[in-house]
Amino acid sequence: MTKIITVTNQKGGCGKTTSVISLAAALAKRGYSVTVVDCDPQMNATQAFGVQAEDLGEDQFTVIDAYLNKKQAVDIEMDFPERLGGLMHLVPGSRGCSSVQLRFDASLNEKLASQEITHIDADNLKDQQRHRLKDSLDSLQGKRDFVIVDTGPELGFVMTTTLIAADYYIVPMIPSGYDLRGLKLLIKAVAQIRDRYQRNLTLLGVLLTKVKRTKLDQDIKEMLLSVFAEDDLFKVEISDSVRHREATLYGQSIHEHAPGESASTQYLELADEVIERVGSPAPLSKAKNADSEAGEVNPENLEMEAEHG
């Protein structure tokens, strides 16, 4: 089964996009096929692939087409055959994500005003709209090992839809009192989504990023343990490193920009933890090859069976 993971925190500057790209690329280096879905209106994950908004031609669909119920993710994603063994794919972002809820609300209000629909109809349509991203991403089931979703910092419609679409979520956070206070609202939102839409939504882990190994960082970690179980925190912590900013500037993953350095190896360790936490699935390509080999018939064996008749 394809594992869909949303990386989310309503606090900006906590390393969401860096973690999305670095984790996805680490999984690709481990042999897994990965699609990154950019649901942040700032399109930072798209730019991390070296793709600028102005580079997207009219024939290239984006994540907004999933929200508008026009295209399946499998028909939207871009391939990068020359990078990381061709295992990295991208559903590019759109600045239109920032206004998608306003567009939906305007359409519903217009239909209500013209008495085309009732308020009950409007509630049902809102639920359908919240499921459109999930319906689109479901087209990647069995085609990718992992789908990693990047989100913006607003705990609104778009972030809600990414959590509805996900099997798991990761919360990256910097050791900061502000991040701790912001977690309460996110935890409440996740509980509501579990109750109403996605009962199997599971916390994969809290990821500490931009860690500087100070006493304050350690104190924040101790405070986190009053909110989460120790197993809820990833064992690996991501150190603060200029290498991540350099990789972003050059449109590369950290593993392409600084292979072998701690900035890269930490995310490779995170990938190993993620693989273990979701059940250590074998890459789909290997599983398919194994199935194919198991199903092959050796003509020599058939001849021997015939002889022994």
NUDO-69209 format. One record per residue (C-alpha): residue in one letter; chain; x negated, y, z negated. Coordinates in steps of 0.02 Angstrom, whole numbers, padded with zeros to 5 digits, always signed. Layout:
REC   code   unit        x        y        z
REC      A      A        X        Y        Z
...
***
This chain:
REC   code   unit        x        y        z
REC      M      A   +00000   +00000   +00000
REC      T      A   -00055   +00177   +00037
REC      K      A   -00086   +00275   -00123
REC      I      A   -00025   +00456   -00123
REC      I      A   -00114   +00568   -00249
REC      T      A   -00070   +00749   -00282
REC      V      A   -00206   +00858   -00358
REC      T      A   -00116   +00993   -00453
REC      N      A   -00129   +01129   -00584
REC      Q      A   -00030   +01291   -00588
REC      K      A   -00190   +01380   -00639
REC      G      A   -00298   +01447   -00498
REC      G      A   -00487   +01431   -00495
REC      C      A   -00493   +01260   -00578
REC      G      A   -00571   +01169   -00430
REC      K      A   -00417   +01089   -00349
REC      T      A   -00473   +01107   -00169
REC      T      A   -00654   +01063   -00208
REC      S      A   -00593   +00907   -00296
REC      V      A   -00474   +00860   -00154
REC      I      A   -00608   +00872   -00020
REC      S      A   -00749   +00798   -00124
REC      L      A   -00643   +00652   -00186
REC      A      A   -00572   +00616   -00013
REC      A      A   -00745   +00617   +00065
REC      A      A   -00812   +00506   -00075
REC      L      A   -00673   +00379   -00043
REC      A      A   -00717   +00385   +00142
REC      K      A   -00899   +00349   +00099
REC      R      A   -00836   +00198   +00002
REC      G      A   -00753   +00136   +00161
REC      Y      A   -00573   +00194   +00132
REC      S      A   -00471   +00290   +00261
REC      V      A   -00406   +00453   +00188
REC      T      A   -00288   +00590   +00244
REC      V      A   -00297   +00759   +00159
REC      V      A   -00133   +00855   +00158
REC      D      A   -00152   +01043   +00137
REC      C      A   +00001   +01116   +00050
REC      D      A   -00087   +01273   -00013
REC      P      A   -00035   +01430   +00084
REC      Q      A   -00215   +01489   +00071
REC      M      A   -00265   +01341   +00181
REC      N      A   -00431   +01316   +00090
REC      A      A   -00431   +01127   +00116
REC      T      A   -00404   +01154   +00303
REC      Q      A   -00549   +01275   +00308
REC      A      A   -00657   +01151   +00213
REC      F      A   -00641   +01039   +00367
REC      G      A   -00713   +01183   +00469
REC      V      A   -00540   +01221   +00541
REC      Q      A   -00479   +01401   +00538
REC      A      A   -00296   +01452   +00553
REC      E      A   -00332   +01541   +00716
REC      D      A   -00410   +01380   +00785
REC      L      A   -00245   +01287   +00774
REC      G      A   -00167   +01291   +00946
REC      E      A   +00018   +01294   +00984
REC      D      A   +00014   +01108   +01019
REC      Q      A   -00058   +01069   +00845
REC      F      A   +00076   +01040   +00714
REC      T      A   +00047   +01083   +00531
REC      V      A   +00119   +01035   +00362
REC      I      A   +00258   +01164   +00385
REC      D      A   +00328   +01051   +00522
REC      A      A   +00349   +00915   +00389
REC      Y      A   +00447   +01036   +00280
REC      L      A   +00555   +01089   +00427
REC      N      A   +00594   +00906   +00462
REC      K      A   +00518   +00917   +00635
REC      K      A   +00370   +00797   +00628
REC      Q      A   +00304   +00647   +00535
REC      A      A   +00133   +00663   +00454
REC      V      A   +00063   +00528   +00567
REC      D      A   +00102   +00642   +00716
REC      I      A   +00030   +00796   +00629
REC      E      A   -00138   +00737   +00564
REC      M      A   -00301   +00784   +00646
REC      D      A   -00443   +00659   +00666
REC      F      A   -00629   +00690   +00644
REC      P      A   -00711   +00538   +00725
REC      E      A   -00887   +00610   +00711
REC      R      A   -00880   +00634   +00522
REC      L      A   -00891   +00507   +00381
REC      G      A   -00863   +00359   +00496
REC      G      A   -00702   +00434   +00565
REC      L      A   -00613   +00392   +00401
REC      M      A   -00565   +00571   +00357
REC      H      A   -00403   +00645   +00426
REC      L      A   -00312   +00808   +00395
REC      V      A   -00133   +00868   +00394
REC      P      A   -00177   +01052   +00416
REC      G      A   -00100   +01184   +00307
REC      S      A   +00008   +01332   +00353
REC      R      A   +00025   +01504   +00278
REC      G      A   +00212   +01478   +00304
REC      C      A   +00213   +01366   +00149
REC      S      A   +00223   +01524   +00044
REC      S      A   +00394   +01567   +00117
REC      V      A   +00469   +01395   +00148
REC      Q      A   +00580   +01403   -00006
REC      L      A   +00643   +01576   +00043
REC      R      A   +00687   +01509   +00215
REC      F      A   +00783   +01363   +00142
REC      D      A   +00874   +01474   +00017
REC      A      A   +00922   +01600   +00152
REC      S      A   +00992   +01462   +00261
REC      L      A   +01093   +01388   +00117
REC      N      A   +01160   +01558   +00063
REC      E      A   +01214   +01594   +00241
REC      K      A   +01309   +01430   +00251
REC      L      A   +01389   +01460   +00081
REC      A      A   +01441   +01636   +00131
REC      S      A   +01521   +01573   +00291
REC      Q      A   +01604   +01432   +00192
REC      E      A   +01523   +01299   +00300
REC      I      A   +01472   +01204   +00144
REC      T      A   +01521   +01192   -00039
REC      H      A   +01404   +01220   -00186
REC      I      A   +01397   +01031   -00207
REC      D      A   +01342   +01017   -00026
REC      A      A   +01210   +01149   -00062
REC      D      A   +01142   +01048   -00209
REC      N      A   +01131   +00893   -00098
REC      L      A   +01041   +00992   +00038
REC      K      A   +00916   +01058   -00089
REC      D      A   +00876   +00880   -00141
REC      Q      A   +00854   +00831   +00041
REC      Q      A   +00735   +00977   +00066
REC      R      A   +00634   +00925   -00087
REC      H      A   +00612   +00752   -00009
REC      R      A   +00559   +00807   +00165
REC      L      A   +00372   +00805   +00127
REC      K      A   +00387   +00631   +00051
REC      D      A   +00486   +00569   +00202
REC      S      A   +00351   +00637   +00317
REC      L      A   +00205   +00565   +00218
REC      D      A   +00290   +00395   +00214
REC      S      A   +00243   +00380   +00398
REC      L      A   +00063   +00354   +00341
REC      Q      A   +00107   +00200   +00238
REC      G      A   -00002   +00055   +00294
REC      K      A   -00108   +00170   +00404
REC      R      A   -00213   +00256   +00271
REC      D      A   -00283   +00191   +00107
REC      F      A   -00263   +00357   +00018
REC      V      A   -00169   +00519   +00048
REC      I      A   -00238   +00663   -00057
REC      V      A   -00126   +00817   -00071
REC      D      A   -00192   +00991   -00110
REC      T      A   -00074   +01116   -00191
REC      G      A   -00069   +01302   -00227
REC      P      A   -00065   +01372   -00403
REC      E      A   +00122   +01412   -00408
REC      L      A   +00232   +01289   -00502
REC      G      A   +00375   +01309   -00378
REC      F      A   +00460   +01222   -00233
REC      V      A   +00303   +01166   -00139
REC      M      A   +00213   +01096   -00292
REC      T      A   +00373   +01006   -00343
REC      T      A   +00386   +00924   -00172
REC      T      A   +00205   +00865   -00179
REC      L      A   +00238   +00780   -00347
REC      I      A   +00399   +00700   -00282
REC      A      A   +00297   +00630   -00137
REC      A      A   +00158   +00562   -00247
REC      D      A   +00124   +00398   -00333
REC      Y      A   -00007   +00479   -00444
REC      Y      A   -00066   +00652   -00492
REC      I      A   -00234   +00719   -00548
REC      V      A   -00251   +00876   -00654
REC      P      A   -00419   +00964   -00628
REC      M      A   -00455   +01095   -00759
REC      I      A   -00599   +01199   -00821
REC      P      A   -00641   +01200   -01006
REC      S      A   -00534   +01353   -01048
REC      G      A   -00401   +01397   -01174
REC      Y      A   -00298   +01475   -01033
REC      D      A   -00295   +01310   -00939
REC      L      A   -00241   +01218   -01097
REC      R      A   -00092   +01333   -01124
REC      G      A   -00040   +01317   -00942
REC      L      A   -00037   +01127   -00954
REC      K      A   +00122   +01129   -01060
REC      L      A   +00230   +01192   -00917
REC      L      A   +00154   +01069   -00795
REC      I      A   +00186   +00924   -00914
REC      K      A   +00367   +00980   -00933
REC      A      A   +00390   +00992   -00744
REC      V      A   +00316   +00818   -00718
REC      A      A   +00435   +00745   -00848
REC      Q      A   +00584   +00824   -00757
REC      I      A   +00524   +00757   -00589
REC      R      A   +00506   +00583   -00664
REC      D      A   +00682   +00590   -00736
REC      R      A   +00765   +00653   -00578
REC      Y      A   +00663   +00606   -00426
REC      Q      A   +00509   +00497   -00448
REC      R      A   +00511   +00384   -00600
REC      N      A   +00348   +00300   -00549
REC      L      A   +00247   +00461   -00543
REC      T      A   +00092   +00422   -00647
REC      L      A   -00049   +00529   -00717
REC      L      A   -00207   +00460   -00639
REC      G      A   -00317   +00570   -00747
REC      V      A   -00368   +00742   -00809
REC      L      A   -00530   +00796   -00725
REC      L      A   -00643   +00921   -00811
REC      T      A   -00727   +01033   -00682
REC      K      A   -00857   +01172   -00685
REC      V      A   -00923   +01099   -00847
REC      K      A   -01075   +01188   -00921
REC      R      A   -01109   +01072   -01069
REC      T      A   -01089   +01208   -01200
REC      K      A   -01017   +01186   -01374
REC      L      A   -00861   +01279   -01314
REC      D      A   -00838   +01152   -01174
REC      Q      A   -00848   +01012   -01302
REC      D      A   -00722   +01100   -01415
REC      I      A   -00601   +01117   -01269
REC      K      A   -00621   +00931   -01232
REC      E      A   -00578   +00891   -01412
REC      M      A   -00422   +01000   -01397
REC      L      A   -00373   +00907   -01239
REC      L      A   -00374   +00745   -01338
REC      S      A   -00235   +00817   -01445
REC      V      A   -00127   +00825   -01288
REC      F      A   -00185   +00673   -01190
REC      A      A   -00247   +00500   -01236
REC      E      A   -00433   +00474   -01214
REC      D      A   -00401   +00356   -01068
REC      D      A   -00306   +00495   -00980
REC      L      A   -00468   +00591   -00958
REC      F      A   -00584   +00536   -00820
REC      K      A   -00750   +00476   -00888
REC      V      A   -00846   +00576   -00759
REC      E      A   -00853   +00765   -00779
REC      I      A   -00895   +00883   -00636
REC      S      A   -01036   +01003   -00676
REC      D      A   -01034   +01183   -00620
REC      S      A   -01141   +01189   -00461
REC      V      A   -01175   +01316   -00326
REC      R      A   -01185   +01169   -00205
REC      H      A   -00995   +01159   -00198
REC      R      A   -00982   +01340   -00143
REC      E      A   -01117   +01313   -00013
REC      A      A   -01027   +01161   +00058
REC      T      A   -00866   +01261   +00073
REC      L      A   -00958   +01400   +00165
REC      Y      A   -01028   +01277   +00292
REC      G      A   -00865   +01181   +00316
REC      Q      A   -00940   +01020   +00249
REC      S      A   -00901   +00898   +00110
REC      I      A   -01022   +00897   -00036
REC      H      A   -01082   +00725   +00021
REC      E      A   -01131   +00793   +00191
REC      H      A   -01209   +00951   +00120
REC      A      A   -01301   +00884   -00033
REC      P      A   -01310   +00694   -00025
REC      G      A   -01397   +00613   -00173
REC      E      A   -01381   +00767   -00284
REC      S      A   -01276   +00765   -00443
REC      A      A   -01141   +00873   -00361
REC      S      A   -01113   +00728   -00240
REC      T      A   -01144   +00579   -00354
REC      Q      A   -01019   +00642   -00483
REC      Y      A   -00878   +00637   -00354
REC      L      A   -00935   +00466   -00295
REC      E      A   -00918   +00409   -00476
REC      L      A   -00746   +00489   -00481
REC      A      A   -00697   +00393   -00324
REC      D      A   -00749   +00231   -00409
REC      E      A   -00642   +00275   -00561
REC      V      A   -00493   +00316   -00449
REC      I      A   -00512   +00151   -00355
REC      E      A   -00516   +00058   -00519
REC      R      A   -00367   +00150   -00593
REC      V      A   -00254   +00118   -00444
REC      G      A   -00298   -00066   -00444
REC      S      A   -00457   -00082   -00340
REC      P      A   -00372   -00106   -00171
REC      A      A   -00478   -00166   -00027
REC      P      A   -00484   -00045   +00120
REC      L      A   -00343   -00077   +00241
REC      S      A   -00465   -00101   +00384
REC      K      A   -00552   -00244   +00291
REC      A      A   -00387   -00321   +00239
REC      K      A   -00324   -00318   +00418
REC      N      A   -00486   -00394   +00481
REC      A      A   -00474   -00530   +00349
REC      D      A   -00294   -00567   +00399
REC      S      A   -00345   -00572   +00581
REC      E      A   -00489   -00691   +00548
REC      A      A   -00379   -00801   +00440
REC      G      A   -00250   -00810   +00578
REC      E      A   -00373   -00852   +00718
REC      V      A   -00368   -01029   +00787
REC      N      A   -00531   -01113   +00830
REC      P      A   -00510   -01215   +00992
REC      E      A   -00642   -01340   +00934
REC      N      A   -00539   -01378   +00779
REC      L      A   -00386   -01409   +00888
REC      E      A   -00486   -01532   +00994
REC      M      A   -00546   -01625   +00839
REC      E      A   -00369   -01634   +00771
REC      A      A   -00308   -01702   +00937
REC      E      A   -00443   -01835   +00938
REC      H      A   -00391   -01893   +00765
REC      G      A   -00215   -01885   +00818
***
